[in-house]
Amino acid sequence: MNLVYALVAFLLALLLILAGATRVGAWLIERRHPPVGSFATVNGTRVHHVHVPAGPGADLPPLVFVHGASGNLLDQMLPFRPLLEGRAEMLFVDRPGHGWSGRGPAVNDTPAGQAETVAALMDAYGIEKAIVVGHSFAGAVLGAFGVLRPERVAGLVFLAPASHPWPGGETSWYYDLSETPVIGRLFTETLAWPGGVMRLDAATACVFAPNAVPENYAQDAAIRLVLRPAAFRANARDVAGLFDFVEKLAPRYGEITAPTVVITGNRDTVVYEEIHSAGLARDIPGAELLWVENLGHKPDWIATGLAVAAIEKLAGRDRDLQNLARQLETRIAADAFGPIEACADGPPTPAPALQQ
């Protein structure tokens, strides 16, 4: 019996140590990555964002950028702002529960609710319509914008999106575990931070693979903010609920009337490009698919110029996006970075036979 008591005491002490280390780790992360923008309370949610006014010679409509899972507004702002500043009014948003935004009410547990919160932030700046740009998980947020709030959308740019139900509907085990009552809370308060720190570099390499991770990417984009317990739980809730949401929304993509461009790579190790990106190009009337050979899951960083050209085309400029995509392919053809053998990457996916 004494041995049992000793074991229980040891486990409790270990949990307390891990919980304390997690709290210190979260505090250090926040010290190193403070807010970079402003706060506004909209739709019952305290939203962290960066608003960039249009310049006097602006030639593009307002732009709204929505980041993917495990990210924050810096993941979109760092690559896009230097190329577009002065040309358009821009709004970079920490999705509810991510970065420095509060999670807000339960409505933000779905991409539709998050789209409503972003729309409410647009209202705060008097932005009636915008070209909305979104990466990965944000594909579902953009889909919700297009279907449920078409009056707010001047165009949609999907970057390596998650938008359709996929075989099995499975996600990484730690997302499901984080959503488990009691045990999930215990996990995120004790193990998610140290485990995430150990896995961060390898996971980042897989997200970019086969393309190179930009120098100091994780530090500059403040990726460790997602390892704080509350942010980790919000991220897990988003991802764990994604399948059910897109299963209901995807049949309505044919209702989207906004001009649309989808940019994807055939070496994506995170989402099934042949299901999500090809599905959007099939389902959204008039959507243009840019299928880029040897591009991974980060077109926002690796294909930024192509994405800017897509924005310009949606704004009415004459841009040969297919030719630009071929030029990008030439530039990245030899990329073979990251622990590709350890990433969930199958054979390169052939381009779908779709009419553009």
C-alpha positions in Angstrom: 0.0 0.0 0.0 2.9 2.3 0.8 4.2 1.7 -2.7 0.9 2.8 -4.2 0.8 6.0 -2.1 4.4 6.7 -3.2 3.5 6.2 -6.8 0.5 8.5 -6.6 2.5 11.1 -4.8 5.2 10.9 -7.4 2.7 11.3 -10.2 1.0 14.3 -8.5 4.4 15.9 -8.0 5.3 15.3 -11.6 2.0 16.8 -12.8 2.6 19.9 -10.6 6.1 20.3 -12.0 4.9 20.0 -15.6 2.0 22.4 -14.9 4.4 24.9 -13.3 6.9 24.6 -16.2 4.0 25.1 -18.7 3.0 28.3 -16.9 6.5 29.6 -16.9 6.9 28.6 -20.6 3.7 30.3 -21.6 4.8 33.5 -19.7 8.2 33.5 -21.5 6.5 33.0 -24.9 4.2 36.0 -24.2 7.2 38.1 -23.1 9.1 37.2 -26.3 6.1 37.7 -28.6 4.0 40.6 -27.3 1.0 42.0 -29.3 2.0 43.9 -32.5 -1.4 45.5 -33.3 -4.5 46.9 -31.8 -7.5 45.4 -29.9 -11.2 45.8 -30.7 -14.2 44.1 -29.1 -16.6 42.9 -31.8 -19.1 40.1 -31.8 -18.5 39.6 -28.1 -14.8 38.9 -28.8 -11.6 40.9 -28.0 -9.8 40.7 -31.4 -6.2 41.4 -31.9 -5.5 42.8 -35.3 -3.3 45.0 -37.5 -5.1 47.6 -39.6 -3.0 49.2 -42.4 -4.6 52.2 -44.1 -4.6 52.5 -47.8 -2.0 54.8 -49.3 -2.8 57.9 -51.5 -2.1 55.9 -54.6 -4.0 52.7 -53.6 -5.0 50.7 -56.7 -6.6 47.7 -55.0 -9.8 47.1 -52.9 -9.5 46.4 -49.2 -7.8 43.1 -48.3 -8.5 40.9 -45.3 -6.0 38.1 -44.4 -7.0 35.1 -42.3 -4.3 32.7 -41.0 -4.5 28.9 -40.6 -4.3 26.5 -37.7 -1.5 26.9 -35.2 -0.8 30.4 -36.5 -1.5 34.0 -35.9 -1.7 37.2 -37.9 2.1 37.5 -38.3 2.0 34.3 -40.5 0.2 36.3 -43.2 1.4 39.9 -42.4 5.1 39.2 -42.7 5.1 37.9 -46.3 2.2 40.1 -47.7 2.5 43.5 -46.0 5.8 44.5 -47.7 4.5 43.7 -51.1 1.1 45.4 -50.7 1.5 48.3 -48.3 0.2 51.5 -49.8 -1.7 49.7 -52.5 -4.7 48.7 -50.4 -6.3 49.0 -47.0 -5.4 45.8 -45.2 -6.7 44.0 -42.1 -4.6 41.2 -40.6 -6.5 39.3 -37.9 -5.7 36.9 -35.1 -8.6 34.4 -35.3 -10.6 34.0 -32.1 -8.5 32.1 -29.5 -5.3 32.5 -31.5 -2.4 34.9 -31.1 -3.6 37.6 -28.8 -7.3 37.4 -29.6 -9.7 36.1 -27.0 -11.8 33.1 -27.9 -15.1 34.9 -27.2 -18.5 33.2 -27.2 -19.2 29.7 -28.4 -20.1 30.9 -31.9 -16.4 31.2 -32.6 -16.0 27.4 -32.3 -17.0 27.2 -36.0 -15.4 28.7 -39.1 -18.8 30.4 -39.8 -18.8 32.1 -36.4 -15.2 33.2 -37.0 -16.2 34.6 -40.3 -18.9 36.6 -38.6 -16.4 38.0 -36.1 -14.0 39.0 -38.9 -16.9 40.7 -40.7 -17.8 42.6 -37.5 -14.1 43.8 -37.3 -14.5 44.9 -41.0 -17.5 46.9 -39.9 -15.5 48.6 -37.2 -13.2 50.0 -39.9 -16.0 50.8 -42.4 -14.9 48.0 -44.8 -18.0 47.0 -46.7 -16.4 44.5 -49.1 -12.9 43.0 -49.3 -10.8 40.4 -51.1 -10.4 37.8 -48.4 -7.2 35.8 -48.4 -6.9 32.7 -46.3 -4.4 29.9 -45.7 -5.1 26.2 -44.7 -7.8 26.0 -42.0 -8.9 29.5 -43.1 -10.2 27.9 -46.3 -13.3 26.9 -44.3 -13.6 30.5 -43.0 -13.4 31.8 -46.6 -15.9 29.2 -47.7 -18.3 30.5 -44.9 -17.7 34.0 -46.1 -18.5 33.1 -49.7 -21.7 31.1 -48.9 -23.1 32.9 -45.8 -21.9 36.5 -46.3 -21.5 37.0 -50.0 -22.2 40.7 -49.7 -18.9 41.2 -47.8 -16.7 39.5 -50.4 -15.1 41.1 -53.5 -13.0 38.1 -54.1 -11.5 35.0 -52.5 -7.9 33.7 -52.6 -7.6 30.2 -51.1 -4.0 29.2 -50.2 -3.5 25.4 -49.6 -7.0 25.3 -48.2 -8.9 22.9 -46.0 -12.4 23.0 -47.4 -13.9 19.5 -47.9 -14.5 16.3 -46.0 -11.6 14.0 -46.3 -11.3 10.1 -46.1 -11.8 9.0 -42.5 -12.1 12.5 -41.1 -9.0 11.9 -38.9 -6.8 14.6 -37.4 -3.6 14.4 -35.3 -4.1 12.5 -32.0 -3.3 15.5 -29.8 -6.2 17.5 -31.2 -8.7 14.8 -30.2 -7.0 14.3 -26.8 -7.1 18.0 -26.1 -10.8 18.0 -26.7 -11.4 15.1 -24.3 -13.2 16.3 -21.1 -10.9 16.6 -18.0 -8.0 14.6 -19.6 -7.7 17.2 -22.4 -7.5 20.0 -19.9 -4.8 18.1 -18.0 -2.9 17.4 -21.2 -2.8 21.0 -22.4 -1.8 22.3 -18.9 1.1 19.9 -18.5 2.4 18.2 -21.6 1.4 20.2 -24.7 4.0 22.9 -24.1 7.1 20.7 -23.5 6.0 18.3 -26.2 5.3 21.1 -28.6 8.7 22.8 -28.0 10.5 19.5 -28.8 8.4 18.9 -32.0 8.2 22.5 -33.3 11.2 22.5 -35.6 10.4 19.2 -37.2 6.7 20.1 -37.6 7.6 23.4 -39.2 9.9 21.7 -41.6 7.1 19.3 -42.6 4.6 22.1 -43.1 7.1 23.8 -45.6 8.5 20.6 -47.2 9.8 20.1 -49.8 10.4 23.9 -49.8 12.9 25.5 -47.4 11.7 27.1 -44.1 12.5 30.8 -44.2 15.3 31.8 -41.9 14.0 32.6 -38.3 10.4 31.8 -39.5 9.2 30.3 -36.2 10.6 33.2 -34.2 9.5 36.0 -36.5 6.0 34.6 -36.9 5.6 33.9 -33.2 4.5 30.3 -33.8 5.1 29.3 -30.2 2.1 31.4 -29.2 0.0 28.3 -30.0 1.7 26.3 -27.3 0.1 28.3 -24.5 -2.7 26.1 -22.9 -5.7 28.2 -23.9 -4.4 28.8 -27.4 -3.7 25.1 -27.8 -7.2 24.2 -26.7 -8.7 26.7 -29.1 -6.6 25.3 -32.0 -7.6 21.8 -31.1 -11.3 22.7 -31.0 -11.0 24.3 -34.4 -9.3 21.3 -36.0 -11.3 18.7 -34.3 -14.6 20.3 -35.5 -13.4 21.0 -39.0 -14.6 17.8 -40.7 -18.2 18.1 -39.5 -18.3 21.7 -40.5 -17.0 21.3 -44.1 -19.1 18.2 -44.5 -22.2 20.4 -44.2 -20.8 23.5 -45.9 -19.1 22.0 -49.0 -22.3 21.1 -50.8 -23.2 24.8 -50.9 -20.0 26.0 -52.5 -21.8 26.2 -55.8 -23.6 29.2 -54.3 -20.4 31.3 -54.2 -20.5 34.1 -56.7 -17.3 35.9 -55.7 -14.4 35.6 -58.2 -12.1 33.0 -56.8 -8.5 31.8 -57.1 -7.2 28.7 -55.5 -3.4 28.2 -55.1 -2.0 24.8 -54.1 1.0 22.6 -54.4 1.2 18.9 -55.4 3.5 18.1 -52.4 1.3 19.3 -49.6 2.0 17.2 -46.5 -0.8 18.7 -44.4 -4.0 18.6 -46.5 -5.2 16.5 -49.4 -4.8 19.0 -52.3 -6.6 16.7 -54.7 -9.7 16.8 -52.4 -9.7 20.4 -51.1 -8.2 22.6 -53.7 -9.4 20.5 -56.7 -12.8 20.4 -55.0 -13.1 24.1 -54.7 -12.1 24.6 -58.3 -14.7 22.1 -59.3 -17.5 23.4 -57.0 -17.1 27.2 -57.2 -18.4 28.6 -60.5 -15.5 30.2 -62.5 -12.8 29.5 -59.9 -9.3 29.4 -61.2 -7.0 26.7 -59.9 -3.2 27.3 -59.8 -1.6 23.9 -59.4 2.1 24.3 -58.6 4.5 21.4 -58.9 6.8 20.8 -56.0 5.1 23.3 -53.7 4.2 22.3 -50.2 1.7 23.7 -47.7 3.0 27.3 -47.5 2.1 29.2 -50.7 1.6 32.3 -48.5 5.4 32.3 -48.0 6.8 30.4 -51.0 4.3 31.7 -53.6 3.7 35.1 -52.2 4.2 36.9 -55.5 1.8 34.5 -57.2 -0.8 35.2 -54.5 -0.4 39.0 -55.0 -0.9 38.5 -58.7 -4.1 36.6 -57.9 -5.3 39.5 -55.8 -4.5 41.9 -58.6 -6.4 39.7 -61.1 -9.5 39.6 -58.8 -9.2 43.4 -58.7 -9.5 43.6 -62.4 -5.9 43.6 -63.5 -4.7 41.6 -66.5 -2.5 38.8 -65.0 -1.5 35.5 -66.6 -1.6 33.5 -63.4 -0.9 30.1 -65.1 2.3 31.5 -66.7 3.3 32.9 -63.4 2.7 29.5 -61.7 5.0 27.9 -64.3 7.7 30.4 -63.5 7.4 29.6 -59.8 7.7 25.9 -60.6 11.0 26.5 -62.4 12.3 28.4 -59.3 11.4 25.7 -56.8 11.8 22.6 -59.0 14.9 21.4 -57.1 13.6 22.0 -53.6 14.0 18.9 -51.4 14.1 20.3 -47.9 12.8 19.1 -44.6 12.6 15.5 -43.2 10.5 14.5 -46.1 10.6 10.8 -45.2 9.1 11.7 -41.8 6.3 13.9 -43.2 2.9 12.6 -44.2 3.7 13.0 -47.8 2.8 10.6 -50.5 3.8 10.6 -54.2 3.4 13.9 -56.0 -0.3 14.4 -56.8 -1.0 14.8 -60.6 -2.8 18.0 -61.6 -6.6 17.3 -61.9 -8.2 17.6 -65.2 -10.3 20.7 -64.6 -11.5 23.4 -66.9 -10.3 26.8 -65.8 
